[in-house]
Amino acid sequence: MKFIDLFAGLSGIRIGLEGAARNLGIDVQCVLTAEVKPIAIEALKHRYPGEKVDYDVYNVHAELLPEGADIILGGFPCQPFSAAGKGLGFMDTRGTLFFEIERIIRELTDSGYKPKGFILENVEGLIRHGGLVEGSKYGRTLNTIIKKLQLAGYNVEVALLDAADFGVPQARKRVYIVGIDKTIGKVDLSNLPTKKVVFEMVQEQGLPVEDTAFTRLLLKKYKPAEITGKYVKDKRGGGKNIHSWDLGTRGAVTKIQKELLDALLKERRKRKWAEIIGIDWMDGMPLTVEQIATFFPVKGLQRMLDDLVNKGYLVLEHPKKKVILRKGVNVSSRREPDTSKPKGYNIVTGKLSFEFCQFLDPKAVAPTMVAMDMDRIGVVDGEGVRHLTINEGLKLFGYEDYDLSYLEGRKGGRRAAFDLLGNSVCVPVIQVIADRLLKSLINNHAI
């Protein structure tokens, strides 16, 4: 069977399909790979020497595939639908790339080689993106995608699956859209086999640890065992967070200043302030000195706030208003400062302001890996701490035999590797889904 791999990235969907096919004794061949990101193209060339892996999806047409393609794979760009991005959907030019998949399917069909099926993948945010449609459990965007694929002649199944249920030590929910030619049958995605693993099953031991001003402050305050599973960020509270003022990374703070920061951290997230300020609620609003005095009435409050601003623990800023963006039936929003409102004090330091943003718990499943965070993921190793290795990162996505070692030691190499991984699929999930698609084709005599 022939297949094409669109928006290939690290080729995780391809690897999953090939694994499923191998287990079923089916020969499969990738006849076209489309990818435009230079670092991804480099990785693909290392894995598949001799193959052309840099087709631009806009230039993929039926004439490039004289014998057609049985299966279409496509992890189309997720940022337009992601909570980590701006969520603009089809209003983002990357969001329109789904329609290139539809176009390719139709071109192949018109040429006499209608694909038998497809596997598409995207972020959890796609489920409700664009606002729920009456009578449907999906949002406008996903409903549009499903309808387009149905009109192209496919029975379509949608599943929201967590990689942690499929032998990957990472919680990673993703939307999988699987289709099969209506004349062939349907794909059953119910009762998929599950498997649980935790981070220590892929963790490496005895590697060099970091010795920096930050790690010295951290280990002076906490024992290594107390760090596992902790986050290092200032914009959230709770027992799992270590804050910059706990460590004094930006300068010493007094006991009462710590109490002020802890109180402001929680208070700024309360919905009542949106009505008082006159803005739509957002998770973390700047509060004026007068507003802060209502829940933290101490002498010298203004002086304490000024000192915390000077040290960099707080920022004085305008609250942000919500601006609604519309394009056809698609609705999204963004935030921008409302200069008509008085400035207030807000927690300034985000998770990317530290050498580490979190430390993985070896006895647990890792939280969802995000491209912008992975270079700051920490691991407790012996009596010290170090960064997540590229190899550990690969295992967190279920890549068992992928070689990115050529990036080690290269300037920006780690970040490039984690950027690729943070936008990747989890291979074992794809393999389970591909197994169901291929079995449907076998059972309906389409192979």
Secondary structure as the mmCIF struct_conf table of DSSP 4:
data_model
#
loop_
_struct_conf.conf_type_id
_struct_conf.id
_struct_conf.beg_label_comp_id
_struct_conf.beg_label_asym_id
_struct_conf.beg_label_seq_id
_struct_conf.end_label_comp_id
_struct_conf.end_label_asym_id
_struct_conf.end_label_seq_id
STRN STRN1 LYS A 2 LEU A 6
BEND BEND1 PHE A 7 PHE A 7
TURN_TY1_P TURN_TY1_P1 GLY A 9 SER A 11
HELX_RH_AL_P HELX_RH_AL_P1 GLY A 12 ASN A 23
TURN_TY1_P TURN_TY1_P2 LEU A 24 GLY A 25
STRN STRN2 GLN A 29 ALA A 34
HELX_RH_AL_P HELX_RH_AL_P2 PRO A 38 ARG A 47
BEND BEND2 TYR A 48 TYR A 48
TURN_TY1_P TURN_TY1_P3 PRO A 49 GLY A 50
BEND BEND3 GLU A 51 GLU A 51
STRN STRN3 TYR A 55 TYR A 55
HELX_RH_3T_P HELX_RH_3T_P1 VAL A 57 ASN A 59
HELX_RH_3T_P HELX_RH_3T_P2 ALA A 62 LEU A 64
TURN_TY1_P TURN_TY1_P4 PRO A 66 GLU A 67
BEND BEND4 ASP A 70 ASP A 70
STRN STRN4 ILE A 71 GLY A 74
HELX_RH_3T_P HELX_RH_3T_P3 GLN A 79 PHE A 81
TURN_TY1_P TURN_TY1_P5 ALA A 83 ALA A 84
BEND BEND5 GLY A 85 GLY A 85
HELX_RH_3T_P HELX_RH_3T_P4 GLY A 89 MET A 91
BEND BEND6 ASP A 92 ASP A 92
HELX_RH_3T_P HELX_RH_3T_P5 THR A 93 LEU A 97
HELX_RH_AL_P HELX_RH_AL_P3 PHE A 98 ASP A 110
TURN_TY1_P TURN_TY1_P6 SER A 111 GLY A 112
BEND BEND7 LYS A 116 LYS A 116
STRN STRN5 GLY A 117 VAL A 123
HELX_RH_3T_P HELX_RH_3T_P6 GLU A 124 LEU A 126
TURN_TY1_P TURN_TY1_P7 ILE A 127 GLY A 130
STRN STRN6 LEU A 132 LEU A 132
HELX_LH_PP_P HELX_LH_PP_P1 VAL A 133 VAL A 133
TURN_TY1_P TURN_TY1_P8 GLU A 134 GLY A 135
BEND BEND8 LYS A 137 TYR A 138
STRN STRN7 GLY A 139 GLY A 139
HELX_RH_AL_P HELX_RH_AL_P4 ARG A 140 LEU A 151
TURN_TY1_P TURN_TY1_P9 ALA A 152 GLY A 153
STRN STRN8 TYR A 154 ASP A 162
HELX_RH_3T_P HELX_RH_3T_P7 ALA A 163 ASP A 165
STRN STRN9 PHE A 166 PHE A 166
TURN_TY1_P TURN_TY1_P10 GLY A 167 GLY A 167
BEND BEND9 PRO A 169 PRO A 169
STRN STRN10 GLN A 170 GLN A 170
STRN STRN11 LYS A 173 ASP A 181
TURN_TY1_P TURN_TY1_P11 LYS A 182 ILE A 184
BEND BEND10 SER A 190 ASN A 191
STRN STRN12 LYS A 195 LYS A 195
HELX_RH_3T_P HELX_RH_3T_P8 PHE A 199 MET A 201
TURN_TY1_P TURN_TY1_P12 VAL A 202 VAL A 202
BEND BEND11 GLY A 206 GLY A 206
BEND BEND12 THR A 212 THR A 212
HELX_RH_AL_P HELX_RH_AL_P5 ALA A 213 LYS A 221
BEND BEND13 TYR A 222 TYR A 222
HELX_RH_AL_P HELX_RH_AL_P6 PRO A 224 ILE A 227
TURN_TY1_P TURN_TY1_P13 THR A 228 GLY A 229
STRN STRN13 TYR A 231 VAL A 232
BEND BEND14 ASP A 234 LYS A 235
BEND BEND15 GLY A 238 GLY A 238
TURN_TY1_P TURN_TY1_P14 GLY A 239 LYS A 240
STRN STRN14 ASN A 241 ILE A 242
HELX_RH_AL_P HELX_RH_AL_P7 SER A 244 LEU A 247
TURN_TY1_P TURN_TY1_P15 GLY A 248 ARG A 250
BEND BEND16 GLY A 251 GLY A 251
HELX_RH_AL_P HELX_RH_AL_P8 LYS A 255 GLU A 267
TURN_TY1_P TURN_TY1_P16 ARG A 268 ARG A 269
TURN_TY1_P TURN_TY1_P17 ARG A 271 ARG A 271
HELX_RH_AL_P HELX_RH_AL_P9 LYS A 272 ILE A 277
TURN_TY1_P TURN_TY1_P18 GLY A 278 GLY A 278
BEND BEND17 ILE A 279 ILE A 279
BEND BEND18 ASP A 283 GLY A 284
STRN STRN15 LEU A 287 LEU A 287
HELX_RH_AL_P HELX_RH_AL_P10 VAL A 289 ALA A 293
TURN_TY1_P TURN_TY1_P19 THR A 294 PHE A 295
TURN_TY1_P TURN_TY1_P20 LYS A 299 GLY A 300
HELX_RH_AL_P HELX_RH_AL_P11 LEU A 301 LYS A 311
TURN_TY1_P TURN_TY1_P21 GLY A 312 GLY A 312
BEND BEND19 TYR A 313 TYR A 313
STRN STRN16 LEU A 314 GLU A 317
STRN STRN17 LYS A 320 LYS A 327
TURN_TY1_P TURN_TY1_P22 GLY A 328 VAL A 329
STRN STRN18 ASN A 330 PRO A 337
TURN_TY1_P TURN_TY1_P23 THR A 339 SER A 340
BEND BEND20 LYS A 341 LYS A 341
HELX_LH_PP_P HELX_LH_PP_P2 PRO A 342 LYS A 343
STRN STRN19 GLY A 344 ILE A 347
HELX_RH_3T_P HELX_RH_3T_P9 LYS A 351 SER A 353
BEND BEND21 PHE A 354 GLU A 355
BEND BEND22 CYS A 357 CYS A 357
STRN STRN20 GLN A 358 PHE A 359
TURN_TY1_P TURN_TY1_P24 PRO A 362 LYS A 363
BEND BEND23 ALA A 364 ALA A 364
HELX_LH_PP_P HELX_LH_PP_P3 VAL A 365 VAL A 365
STRN STRN21 ALA A 366 ALA A 366
HELX_LH_PP_P HELX_LH_PP_P4 PRO A 367 MET A 369
TURN_TY1_P TURN_TY1_P25 ALA A 371 ASP A 373
HELX_RH_3T_P HELX_RH_3T_P10 MET A 374 ARG A 376
STRN STRN22 ILE A 377 ASP A 381
TURN_TY1_P TURN_TY1_P26 GLY A 382 GLU A 383
STRN STRN23 GLY A 384 HIS A 387
HELX_LH_PP_P HELX_LH_PP_P5 LEU A 388 THR A 389
HELX_RH_AL_P HELX_RH_AL_P12 ILE A 390 LEU A 396
TURN_TY1_P TURN_TY1_P27 PHE A 397 GLY A 398
BEND BEND24 GLU A 400 ASP A 401
HELX_RH_3T_P HELX_RH_3T_P11 SER A 405 LEU A 407
TURN_TY1_P TURN_TY1_P28 GLU A 408 GLY A 409
BEND BEND25 ARG A 410 ARG A 410
TURN_TY1_P TURN_TY1_P29 LYS A 411 GLY A 412
HELX_RH_AL_P HELX_RH_AL_P13 GLY A 413 GLY A 422
TURN_TY1_P TURN_TY1_P30 ASN A 423 ASN A 423
HELX_LH_PP_P HELX_LH_PP_P6 SER A 424 CYS A 426
HELX_RH_AL_P HELX_RH_AL_P14 VAL A 427 ASN A 443
TURN_TY1_P TURN_TY1_P31 ASN A 444 HIS A 445
#
